[in-house]
């Protein structure tokens, strides 16, 4: 799902304007900002919303110390599940279930610094080939700081998107992670771009960064010319250094989404993890703020809304679920299931908290 061309008259806003607008959280200012972002979303991306599903294909024991992550081996008693890479059969089966729930993209996510073991790479290659052959989904993978040779193998197998979040602005990154450098992340993103992947690169808001640093972060994404920006909000997880971080307000979340849309009008803006915690019953406003995509199903270590609820949220805004590139073969038939039937291992027993944490 590549970026859309910009219609005449629509241009990205400047950094100075973005820094001013991202502070528009009063009712009148926010309403005007969201109306502007919605108009851009409609002009560039129409009134269809893309859904992405994921599988947590390998969980826990990650050597990185990202302060938001339950899967880091540096933190104790986080409750994160630990298991090795699942097999290709399970990856494909989960992709098919996600497709039936309305997904048009499916991402295979693995914990750790990178995937480099031959058995794991071979399983990923087989899964990607079969997802391309047996579904209409666009396969994606989030596998850490991958090196060019391994990325090239996955590209040859048919992987279309590569996901790697920068997490936050360079100026704030040292407060989030100390076990790898920001430039290592940029190297991975640039290598994937040079190999022809569509880039899915975003991060998490609400980790103690300032509004100006949110704009700094968006400027980096714009300079990288990424295709899709997944915007997450911190969902403080037990046992992590950020377990007690105060959530940003719903107004701050919506202002950030709107500013990201205006800064990157051609990119796809997906609002993903943490929306249940930070937005509560105002989640549907992400589309009013300019988002044209979201997650369906569970996250890595926490449960999401049911597919039925996500589709209802989209339709409740007068929008439609965007079909895959082969709608005549798409497994989604308009009725999303009431429960998530894939990626259930990681968030087992957990349910989303719908109230905003204060």
N, C-alpha and C positions, 0 to 999 in steps of 0.2 A: 504494500500500500504506500506508494511513493507520494511525495508532497504534491499539492495541487498548485497549478499556476495561479498567479494573482490577477484578478480582474482589474481593469483600468480604475485608477483612483484610490486603490488600497495599497498603502505603503507601511512598512514597519515603523513604529514610533521610535523616537530617539531615547537614549539612556536617561537624559535629563527629564524628559516627559514621564518616562517610566518611574523614575524615583519620586516624582510628584504624585502620580496617579496611585501608586501602590499604597499610599497613605490615606486614600479616600475610603475610609471605613465608616463614616457617618452615613445615616440612611439616605440622604439626598445625593451625596457624592458617589456612594457605592451604586445606587440605582442607575445613575447616569453612566458610570463606568461599565457596568454590566450590560446596559443597553447597547453601548458602543461595541463591546466585545461580541455580543450576540449577533449584531448586524454583520460583523466581519466573519464570524463563523458561518452564518447563513450564506453570505456572498461567495465564500471560498469553498466551503465544505458541504453546503446544503443542509438538509434536515434529516440526515441519516446518521446514526450513532454506531460506531464500531465497538464490538465486544471482543475482549481478549481473555482467554483462559490460560491457566498455567498448571504445571505439575511440579511439585517439589521432588525432584528425581533423586536427590542425594541430600541428606540433612545432618547437620551437627558437626562438631569437632573442627570448626574452621580455625585456622591459625591466625587469622586477622583479628584485630581488636576494635572493630567498628562499634561505637558505644551504644548504638540503637539495637544491636542484633542479638537475639536469643541464641543464635547458633555458634557464637564465638566460644572457643575453648578457653578463653581468658576469664570467662565469667561462670560462676557456680550457681547451681540451683535456679536455672532459668526455666526449666521445664521443657526445653526444646527436645524433640525426638531426635534420635541418632540412628541412622541406617545407611548402608552403602547404596551405590547407584542401582536403581531398579533396572529391570531388563527391557529390551526393546518392545517385547510383547505388551508389557504393562503401559509403557509410554504411548503406544499406538492406541490401545484400548481406551486410555484416558482421553486422548485427543478426540476420538470418535464420540465420546460422551459429551465433551465440551462443545463439539460441533452441533450436536443435537439440541444443546441449550442456547444456541445462537451465536457462538463464537465464530469469528472469521480468521482469527489468528490464535496460535497455540504456542506457548513458550515452555521449553524444558529448562528448569532452573536447578543448578547444582551448587551446593555449598563448597567452600574451599577457595584457596587463592586462584587456582586454575585447574582445568581438567587436562591431564597429560598422560594418564595411564592408557596403554593400548586397548585393554579390554573395555574401558569406559568409552573411549573414542569410537571403537568399533560398534558398541551398542547404540551410541548416538547416531552414527552414520546409518545404521540399519533403520532406526526409528524414523529418521528424517526422510529417507527414501520411501518408506512405507506410508508415512503421513502424506507425502506428495502424491503417492499412487492410489491410496485407498480413501482419501478424503479430499475436500475442496479447500482445506485450511491452508493458510500461509504459515509455515513453521518458523519458529524463532527459538533462540537459545540464550541463556544467561549463565555463563560458565566462568566468570571471573576474568583475570588478567591473562587472557589467552595470547599465545604467540602466533605469528603469521603462518607457519607450516600447518599447525593444527586447524586454524581457521580456514585455510585453503582446502583442507580435506573436507570439512563440513560444507563449505560452499559447493564443492564438487558433488557432494551427496544430495544437494538440493536445498540446503538451508537458505532461507530468503532474508531473514532479519537477524541482526545481532543486537542483543540487549546488554548494555553496561551502564549503570548509573554512576555519575560523578558524585552523587549524594548531596553536595552543597557547594558553595563558593570556595575558590582557592583560599581566600583569606580566612575562612572558618574551618577548613578541612582538618587542620591540626587539632581542633577541639573535638573532632569526631573519630578520627582514626590516626594511629601513629605507626602502624606496621607496614604501610606502603605509601609511596609518594603520589601526589596529585598527578605528576607528569607520567607516572606509570599508567595511570588510567587513561590519560590523553593518548598515550602511545597505542593502547589497545583499541580505542575508538577510531583513531586515524588508520590503523592497520586494517580494521574491518571495513572502513569506508573505501580504502584503496582497493580492496578485494571485491568491491561491488555489492556489499551488503547494504540493505536499508538499515539505518541506525535508529535504535530505540534507546534514547539516552536522556535521563532526567535525574531525579533525586527525591529527597525528603525535606519538606519544610516544617519548621517548628522545632528545630534542634538547637535553639538558642541564638540563631543568626538574626541580624537586623534586617529591616526592610531593604536597606541599600544593598546588603549582601544577597538578598533574593534577586535583586536586579543584576548584580554582578554575576551571579550564577546563570541567569537567563542570557546574559551577554555572551558568556562562554559557550552555551549551547547554540546560540545564534551563529557565532563565529565558526563552530564546528559544522554548521549546516546540517543538523540532524533531521531525520525524517519524522520522528515521533518523539514527543516529550512526555514520559510518564511522570505526573506530579503526584507524589505521595505526601501525606501528613503524618507526623510522628504519632504512633500508637505505642505509648510507653509500655515496654514489656518487662515483666518481673525478673529481677536478678541482674539486669543490665545497668550500666552507669546512668542511663537516661530514664530509669524507671519512675522517677519522681518529677520529671520535667513537666512544667505546666503547659497544657495544650494552648495553642494559639486559638483565637476566636474564629467563629464561623465567618465573620466579616473579613478578617485578615486572609483567611483561606480563599474566599471568593474574589477579593481584590487581587490576590496573587495570580489566580487562574486567569482572570481578565487581563491583567498586565502581560502575562506570558502569551496570551492569544494575540494581543496587540503588538507585542515585540516580534512574534514569529507567526504571522498570519497564514503562511503557507504550510507550516508544520501541523501534524496531528497532535492535539493536546488530549492526553488521556488522564483522567483523575482516577487514581488507583487506591492504594492502601491508606488506611486511617480516615477515610471519609466518614465512616460510621461513627467514629469517636469524636472527630472535630466538627462535623456538620450535623450529626444527628438527623432529625426529621427534615432538615433543609438540604439533604443530599441532592435532590432533583435540581437544585439551583446551579449545579456545576455546568449544566448545558446553557442556562441563561448567562453564565459567566464566560462562555466561549468554548467549553470542552466539546470535542466531537468523538470521544471514546471513553470507555471505562472497563473495569474488570467484571467478569462474571465468574462466580465460583469462589473458592477459598483462596486465601493468601498463603504465604509460606509457613507461618506458625500460628495463624489465627483464622477463624472462620469469617466468611463474608455473608452478605445477604444471599438469599436463595436466588437461583436464576429467574424464577417467576417474579420475585420482587424487583429485580433489576430491570427486566423487560417491562414490567408495569410502570416503573419509574420513568423509563424512556417514553413510553406511549402516553403517560399522563401529561407530558409536556408537548404533546402533539407531534412527536418525532417518531421515526421508524428505525428498526434495527437494520444496519447496513449489511447487505448480503455479501457472500464471498464472490470471487471472480467467476464462479460457475454456478449461478443461482439455481439453474435447473437440476443440478446434482446435489445442492446443499442439503444437509441432513436436517436442518432446522425447518420445521413446518408451521411456525408461528405460535406454538404453545410451549413455553419453557417449563421444565419440571419444577416441582415444589421443593426439591432438595438437590443439593450438589452431589452427584454420584461419582465424581472424580476428585483427585487430590484431597482425599479425606484423611489420609494417614497423619499428616503433620498437625492439623488443628483438631484432632479428635477430642471431643468433649468440650471444646471451647465454642462460645457463641459471641457474636459481636456485641459490644456495649454501645447502645444507641444514644446515651446521654453524653453531653460534652463534658470532658474531664476539666475540672478547675483546680 
